[in-house]
Amino acid sequence: MSLPPSATPSPIQAYLDTLHREFSGLTAGEVATYIPELAKVAPDGFGIVLATVDGQVYEVGDARHAFSIQSVSKPFVYGIALEDNGRARVEQAIGMEPTGDPFNAISLEPGTGRPLNPMINAGAIAAAALVAGTTEAARLARVLDALSAFAGRPLDIDQAIFESERDTGHRNRAIGHMLRNYGIVDGDPEPALGLYFRQCAVRVDCRDLALMAATLANGGVHPATGQRAVRSEFIEPMLSLMTTCGMYDYSGSWVYNVGLPAKSGVGGGIIAVLPGQLGIGVYSPRLDERGNSARGVAVCRRISADLGLHFLQPPRPSVATVRARYTLQSVRSKRRRTAAEGRQLDALGPQAEVFELQGDLRFATLEPVLRAVVAGAAQITVLDFKRVGHVDGGAARMLAGLASRCAALGHQLVLSRVRRGELLAGLDAMLAPQAIPVVSFQPALDAALEWCERRLLARPADRGALPVVLPLADSRLCRGLTADEVGQLQAQLHRSQHESGALIVQRGDPADAIYLLAAGEVSVIVDLPGGGHKRLSTLSAGMVFGESALIAGGQRSADVRADTAVDCWSLRAEVFERLKLEQPRLAITLLHNLLSSASETIGRLTAEVAALEG
């Protein structure tokens, strides 16, 4: 039995679910104890959230569990300082060099006393001192308003965390007085320290962190609210310092292994940013020896590797991923169908949807496609790869996830114009056993469309024995003829039979007869300039080919090959000319039916062009 779509997650959600289950077993590390309130935190909380720059959010686990932001606040308050003072003034007070030291190291520039960067506590206190406002309350409001804009909702302060930090922050207080000694902080450092303690105590959840990261990825504009949280010119310095300094003495290894600008906090949060694409938030309060979330580091490292997110990957040309999107209702295969089949496909066509893809497939380009598939109602999804230049390992993993979703829903996934082992190297190994039967590889898009039609019509093609011969009176060509006229026409027809694979009409032959299929199937084929051939249409019993013989004459422009054993009638052009004189009503009816059939074909082609252009 198929599950309702709402019960089956998207491939991205399913991936995060799997990741959460796997890393839930990682229990290394301890919660922070140097701040008494943090020591009370339940150690096994665990959430993962991924947010894209167009506002799509995937979350799993304790994504809505509140915790204190701690040092994850530092790049955001640094951005506030940049907005309030400009880069030149901020760079006079705070450096930009990584220290390789722990977060609470007293790393000051020799001679000037300038903190080496804003991600260590000394630099963060200096940044807090630069927040604009005439009163402490105004400066706090400035910070809360900015952090709330990044999160997309109002944030507040955990008073118990703040008081615990304030009462035990002796080392930070000493740093503040050293900064005053060097003139980095003007006057009494206590207001700056108070603001710093409060910014670290701001209450967030994992979803907030992911959206704050996505806002950075989106140039400072929140993906859901559309509100600008920071001016775009300050995103570059914020992300640059997150890249080189955001993970303290683990920053070098982080860039090497994960390759995303990031920031951690002793409350258990980590944010990671892929500029222009997405933000990641992870919450798990067990910390490693460097003060970073142990699960958070492991999860980000896996996500980056699995989805190919390292920001130093060689860039490739970017194009819109979906070149064309349509259903089988508007675009069909080249197999011509009976009127009854056409009506059936008109009704069932929306159940099969085609995405013609182009460019490179990676997480950021494929994720919107999968989102569209999940949101749609189609039971068959066709992904066409003709114009795809590259598929990375992360995209292949996502396609395997889509196949698993299709299997759970009883749907089908058709991959056209792509071979196993080439663009999709490794996909077979990623497919779950239950997903293998729902994936169909088709050598051409037209073959994929015909596969879908057969699936919807539930009429497998018979390539073997000759089917029952269709009576002449039941063919399209004879619509409107009386029984006597059908008999008169049949007396003028020549009947022939052809084996499967036989060439019935050859390109270049004289166009001297029209053919009416009584049984079997044929395909109209043209040669391509570069070699190979292309199917123009496939016809079945009751349909006509070679119509130009009765209209223009000349030479055949295409081959017609028997796909099955074929039984057909032919009407020679000279016989038709005689019918026009002797049986004008019969001849006019035949021409009318031929023109009606041609009009239907033109209408269908026009609709297909409109769908493809759209």
MOGIHU-V659911 format. One record per residue. RES is the residue in one small letter. PSI is psi in radians with two decimals (none if undefined). OMEGA is omega in degrees with one decimal (NA if undefined). Layout:
# MOGIHU-V659911
RES&PSI&OMEGA  RES&PSI&OMEGA
This chain:
# MOGIHU-V659911
m&2.38&179.1  s&2.49&175.0  l&2.61&173.6  p&2.54&-177.7  p&-0.64&-177.1  s&-0.36&-178.8  a&-0.12&-177.2  t&2.03&-175.2  p&2.84&173.4  s&2.85&178.4  p&-0.61&179.8  i&-0.77&178.6  q&-0.73&179.4  a&-0.64&177.7  y&-0.81&178.9  l&-0.67&177.0  d&-0.79&179.4  t&-0.74&179.5  l&-0.75&-179.1  h&-0.76&178.5  r&-0.74&-176.9  e&-0.81&-173.9  f&-0.09&173.4  s&-0.44&179.2  g&-0.12&178.6  l&1.95&-176.3  t&0.32&179.0  a&2.66&175.4  g&2.98&-179.2  e&2.68&175.7  v&2.72&178.3  a&2.39&-179.2  t&-0.18&-176.1  y&-0.30&169.6  i&1.97&-171.4  p&-0.71&-178.3  e&-0.58&178.7  l&-0.49&178.9  a&-0.33&-178.5  k&-0.13&-175.0  v&2.41&175.6  a&2.19&-170.4  p&-0.33&-170.6  d&0.12&174.5  g&2.48&-174.3  f&2.03&175.9  g&2.60&175.7  i&2.29&177.7  v&2.40&175.2  l&2.21&-179.4  a&2.31&-179.9  t&2.88&-177.0  v&-0.17&173.7  d&0.26&169.3  g&0.07&177.1  q&2.31&-177.7  v&2.26&173.7  y&2.27&-176.2  e&2.68&179.7  v&2.62&176.2  g&-2.51&-175.0  d&0.96&-175.4  a&-0.39&-178.0  r&0.20&178.8  h&2.23&-176.1  a&2.48&176.4  f&2.99&-178.1  s&2.44&-173.2  i&-0.56&179.7  q&-2.35&-171.3  s&-0.16&173.7  v&-0.34&178.5  s&-0.33&-168.5  k&-0.83&180.0  p&-0.54&-179.1  f&-0.73&177.0  v&-0.58&173.5  y&-0.69&176.6  g&-0.65&176.3  i&-0.79&179.4  a&-0.69&177.4  l&-0.77&179.4  e&-0.68&-174.3  d&-0.38&-172.5  n&-0.34&-173.8  g&2.77&-174.3  r&-0.71&-175.1  a&-0.81&-178.4  r&-0.74&-179.2  v&-0.69&-178.5  e&-0.33&171.8  q&-0.55&-174.2  a&-0.44&-173.1  i&2.29&178.7  g&-2.95&-176.3  m&0.44&-179.0  e&2.37&175.1  p&2.61&-176.3  t&-0.52&-171.4  g&0.22&-178.1  d&2.87&175.4  p&2.93&-174.3  f&-0.51&-175.8  n&0.29&-179.4  a&2.56&175.5  i&1.44&-176.2  s&1.72&-179.6  l&2.54&-178.7  e&2.23&-179.7  p&2.35&177.2  g&-0.84&-176.5  t&-0.44&-175.4  g&0.15&-179.2  r&2.26&174.6  p&2.51&-173.4  l&-0.48&176.1  n&2.88&-174.9  p&0.02&-178.1  m&-0.34&172.4  i&2.85&-174.3  n&-0.70&-178.9  a&-0.78&179.5  g&-0.61&180.0  a&-0.67&176.8  i&-0.71&177.0  a&-0.65&178.1  a&-0.71&178.3  a&-0.65&179.7  a&-0.33&-177.9  l&-0.05&178.5  v&2.32&-175.7  a&2.61&177.0  g&2.51&-177.4  t&-0.26&178.6  t&2.89&176.9  e&-0.69&179.4  a&-0.69&179.8  a&-0.68&179.0  r&-0.68&176.6  l&-0.72&178.3  a&-0.66&178.1  r&-0.78&-179.6  v&-0.82&-178.6  l&-0.71&179.2  d&-0.72&-178.7  a&-0.80&179.3  l&-0.64&177.9  s&-0.66&177.7  a&-0.69&176.7  f&-0.69&-177.6  a&-0.44&-178.6  g&0.22&177.1  r&2.78&179.6  p&2.30&177.0  l&2.72&177.8  d&-3.07&-175.3  i&2.39&171.8  d&1.81&-172.4  q&-0.66&-178.7  a&-0.70&178.0  i&-0.80&179.7  f&-0.86&-177.7  e&-0.66&178.8  s&-0.73&178.1  e&-0.78&-179.5  r&-0.74&-173.8  d&-0.34&-177.7  t&0.07&-173.4  g&0.87&-175.8  h&-0.68&-180.0  r&-0.75&177.8  n&-0.64&178.2  r&-0.67&177.1  a&-0.71&177.7  i&-0.74&179.6  g&-0.72&-179.8  h&-0.56&174.8  m&-0.70&178.8  l&-0.64&175.9  r&-0.68&-178.3  n&-0.62&-179.2  y&0.00&179.2  g&0.17&177.4  i&-0.67&174.2  v&2.22&179.8  d&2.30&173.9  g&-2.70&-176.6  d&2.19&-179.6  p&-0.15&-174.4  e&-0.73&177.2  p&-0.73&178.5  a&-0.71&177.9  l&-0.74&179.0  g&-0.73&178.1  l&-0.70&179.2  y&-0.81&179.1  f&-0.69&-179.2  r&-0.71&179.9  q&-0.60&178.4  c&-0.41&-178.1  a&0.09&177.1  v&2.36&-175.5  r&2.18&179.2  v&3.05&167.5  d&3.10&-174.0  c&-0.62&177.5  r&-0.72&176.5  d&-0.81&-177.3  l&-0.77&-179.1  a&-0.71&179.9  l&-0.57&174.4  m&-0.73&176.9  a&-0.70&178.9  a&-0.55&176.4  t&-0.70&173.3  l&-0.76&179.7  a&-0.49&-176.1  n&0.38&175.9  g&0.37&177.6  g&0.00&179.4  v&2.24&-178.8  h&2.28&-174.3  p&-0.52&-176.4  a&-0.79&-175.8  t&-0.42&-175.7  g&0.05&-179.3  q&2.40&175.7  r&2.19&-178.2  a&-0.50&179.6  v&2.59&-179.5  r&2.51&-171.8  s&-0.54&-176.7  e&-0.21&-179.3  f&-0.06&177.2  i&-0.73&-177.1  e&-0.90&178.5  p&-0.61&178.5  m&-0.86&-178.4  l&-0.61&179.5  s&-0.79&-178.7  l&-0.50&172.1  m&-0.64&-179.0  t&-0.80&-173.4  t&-0.42&-171.1  c&-0.12&-169.1  g&-0.41&-178.6  m&0.41&175.2  y&-2.25&-176.3  d&0.12&172.6  y&0.06&-172.0  s&-0.70&179.9  g&-0.83&178.1  s&-0.65&179.8  w&-0.85&-179.7  v&-0.69&-178.9  y&-0.77&-172.7  n&-0.54&-175.0  v&-0.81&175.0  g&0.69&176.6  l&2.37&171.1  p&2.35&-171.5  a&2.88&173.1  k&2.39&179.6  s&2.89&175.8  g&2.63&-176.7  v&-0.11&172.1  g&-0.14&178.5  g&0.01&-178.6  g&2.61&170.8  i&2.37&168.6  i&2.58&174.8  a&2.51&-171.8  v&2.26&167.1  l&1.78&-172.0  p&2.35&178.7  g&-0.08&-173.6  q&-0.97&-170.6  l&2.92&172.2  g&2.58&179.8  i&2.40&171.8  g&2.30&176.2  v&2.40&175.6  y&2.16&170.8  s&2.04&-168.2  p&-0.16&176.3  r&2.14&-174.6  l&2.60&173.2  d&-3.03&-174.6  e&-0.26&179.5  r&-0.03&-179.0  g&0.20&176.9  n&2.57&177.2  s&2.12&-177.1  a&-0.82&177.4  r&-0.69&-178.1  g&-0.77&178.3  v&-0.80&-177.7  a&-0.73&-178.8  v&-0.81&-179.7  c&-0.67&178.6  r&-0.74&179.9  r&-0.77&-179.3  i&-0.78&-179.2  s&-0.75&-179.5  a&-0.80&-176.0  d&-0.70&-173.7  l&0.06&176.0  g&0.89&-173.2  l&-0.03&-177.0  h&2.20&-171.5  f&-0.08&177.2  l&0.26&171.1  q&2.51&178.3  p&2.26&-179.0  p&2.59&175.7  r&2.72&-177.9  p&2.44&-176.8  s&2.27&174.2  v&2.86&175.1  a&2.32&-172.4  t&-0.70&-177.1  v&1.91&179.2  r&-0.67&178.6  a&2.55&178.3  r&2.24&-178.2  y&2.95&177.3  t&3.00&-179.7  l&-0.18&176.7  q&-0.56&-176.1  s&-0.45&179.9  v&2.23&-177.5  r&3.01&173.3  s&3.08&179.7  k&0.01&175.8  r&2.08&178.1  r&2.39&-173.5  r&2.77&173.6  t&2.89&179.8  a&-0.70&-179.5  a&-0.74&177.7  e&-0.67&178.4  g&-0.75&178.2  r&-0.66&179.8  q&-0.72&179.0  l&-0.53&174.1  d&-0.69&-178.4  a&-0.66&-174.3  l&-0.18&-174.7  g&-0.70&-179.6  p&-0.23&179.6  q&-0.18&177.8  a&2.08&-176.7  e&2.43&-176.5  v&2.35&172.1  f&1.93&173.7  e&1.99&-173.5  l&2.77&176.4  q&2.83&178.7  g&-2.72&-179.2  d&2.43&176.6  l&2.09&173.7  r&-3.05&-174.7  f&-0.91&-172.2  a&-0.55&-178.0  t&-0.51&-178.0  l&-0.49&-176.6  e&-0.80&178.0  p&-0.55&178.0  v&-0.83&179.5  l&-0.62&177.8  r&-0.73&178.7  a&-0.68&178.1  v&-0.82&-178.1  v&-0.67&-178.0  a&-0.36&-177.1  g&3.09&-177.3  a&0.10&-175.6  a&2.51&176.0  q&-0.29&176.3  i&2.21&177.3  t&2.20&177.4  v&2.16&173.4  l&2.06&-177.7  d&2.25&-170.5  f&0.19&-172.4  k&-0.70&-174.8  r&0.27&177.7  v&2.23&-177.4  g&-0.47&-174.7  h&2.44&174.6  v&2.01&-178.7  d&3.03&-175.6  g&-0.62&178.4  g&-0.73&179.1  a&-0.69&177.1  a&-0.70&177.6  r&-0.70&178.7  m&-0.66&177.2  l&-0.67&175.9  a&-0.67&176.2  g&-0.67&176.5  l&-0.70&178.3  a&-0.69&178.1  s&-0.69&177.4  r&-0.74&178.0  c&-0.73&-180.0  a&-0.71&-179.0  a&-0.54&-177.5  l&-0.11&-174.4  g&0.43&179.3  h&3.08&-179.1  q&2.57&176.0  l&2.11&-178.1  v&2.20&178.8  l&2.02&-174.7  s&2.63&177.7  r&0.74&175.1  v&2.45&-179.1  r&2.57&172.1  r&2.48&174.8  g&-0.13&176.6  e&-1.79&178.4  l&-0.62&-175.5  l&0.68&176.7  a&2.28&177.6  g&-0.18&-177.9  l&-0.74&-178.0  d&-0.72&-178.4  a&-0.43&-178.8  m&-0.34&-176.3  l&2.29&172.7  a&2.62&-177.5  p&-0.71&-178.0  q&-0.28&-178.2  a&-0.37&-175.1  i&-0.79&-177.1  p&-0.34&-175.8  v&-0.07&-179.3  v&2.19&178.6  s&2.24&174.9  f&2.24&179.5  q&2.36&-173.8  p&-0.37&-178.3  a&2.70&178.9  l&-0.69&179.1  d&-0.69&176.8  a&-0.63&177.9  a&-0.72&178.9  l&-0.73&179.2  e&-0.66&176.4  w&-0.75&179.0  c&-0.74&179.7  e&-0.79&179.6  r&-0.67&179.5  r&-0.77&-178.4  l&-0.63&-179.8  l&-0.22&180.0  a&0.79&-179.9  r&1.50&-179.9  p&2.48&178.8  a&2.43&177.6  d&1.88&-179.5  r&0.20&-175.0  g&-1.91&-172.3  a&2.73&179.4  l&2.21&178.2  p&3.05&179.5  v&2.41&-177.4  v&2.31&178.7  l&2.26&177.4  p&2.52&-177.8  l&-0.65&-177.4  a&-0.39&-177.9  d&-0.01&-178.6  s&2.76&178.8  r&-0.63&-174.8  l&-0.45&-174.0  c&0.19&177.1  r&2.30&177.1  g&-0.09&178.4  l&2.53&173.3  t&2.93&178.8  a&-0.67&178.2  d&-0.72&-179.4  e&-0.65&176.3  v&-0.72&178.4  g&-0.73&178.3  q&-0.69&179.4  l&-0.75&-176.4  q&-0.56&179.3  a&-0.36&-178.6  q&-0.11&-174.6  l&2.60&174.1  h&2.22&-177.3  r&2.42&177.6  s&2.72&178.3  q&2.55&-175.1  h&2.47&177.6  e&2.77&176.3  s&2.29&-179.4  g&-0.17&-178.0  a&2.59&177.3  l&1.96&-177.6  i&-0.74&177.1  v&2.40&-179.3  q&2.43&179.3  r&2.33&-179.0  g&-0.31&177.1  d&2.76&175.1  p&2.39&176.8  a&1.47&-170.7  d&0.09&-179.7  a&2.64&173.4  i&2.55&-176.5  y&2.41&176.8  l&2.10&-178.7  l&2.17&175.1  a&-0.51&179.6  a&2.59&177.2  g&-3.00&-177.4  e&2.53&176.6  v&2.75&175.4  s&2.43&175.6  v&2.17&-169.5  i&2.45&173.2  v&2.60&176.3  d&2.54&178.3  l&2.58&-177.4  p&-0.65&-177.5  g&0.17&-175.7  g&2.79&-178.1  g&-2.98&-178.8  h&2.95&-179.4  k&2.38&176.3  r&2.21&175.8  l&-0.66&178.3  s&2.79&172.2  t&2.30&-173.9  l&2.65&178.0  s&-3.10&-173.3  a&2.39&-179.9  g&-0.13&-177.0  m&2.87&-172.0  v&2.56&169.8  f&2.82&-177.9  g&0.45&-174.7  e&-0.46&-176.5  s&-0.36&179.9  a&-0.56&-178.2  l&-0.12&-173.3  i&-0.98&-173.1  a&-0.39&-177.1  g&-2.48&178.2  g&-2.49&-176.7  q&2.72&176.9  r&2.39&-178.3  s&-0.09&-177.5  a&2.84&173.2  d&2.60&170.3  v&2.06&-174.8  r&2.48&177.8  a&2.11&176.4  d&-0.47&176.5  t&-3.12&167.4  a&2.37&-170.4  v&2.43&171.6  d&2.19&-178.1  c&2.79&172.9  w&2.61&175.5  s&2.53&176.9  l&2.02&-176.4  r&2.66&-174.8  a&-0.69&-177.8  e&-0.53&176.9  v&-0.69&179.2  f&-0.69&177.6  e&-0.67&178.4  r&-0.67&178.5  l&-0.60&-179.7  k&-0.56&179.7  l&-0.71&-172.6  e&-0.58&-177.7  q&1.20&-173.5  p&-0.67&-180.0  r&-0.71&178.8  l&-0.80&-178.3  a&-0.72&179.8  i&-0.69&179.1  t&-0.72&177.6  l&-0.82&179.8  l&-0.70&178.6  h&-0.75&-179.3  n&-0.65&177.4  l&-0.75&179.9  l&-0.63&177.6  s&-0.74&178.4  s&-0.73&178.5  a&-0.67&179.2  s&-0.71&177.3  e&-0.74&179.8  t&-0.76&179.5  i&-0.72&178.4  g&-0.75&178.8  r&-0.75&179.3  l&-0.67&178.1  t&-0.75&178.6  a&-0.66&179.2  e&-0.76&179.2  v&-0.74&179.3  a&-0.73&180.0  a&-0.73&-178.4  l&-0.67&178.1  e&-0.58&-179.6  g&none&NA
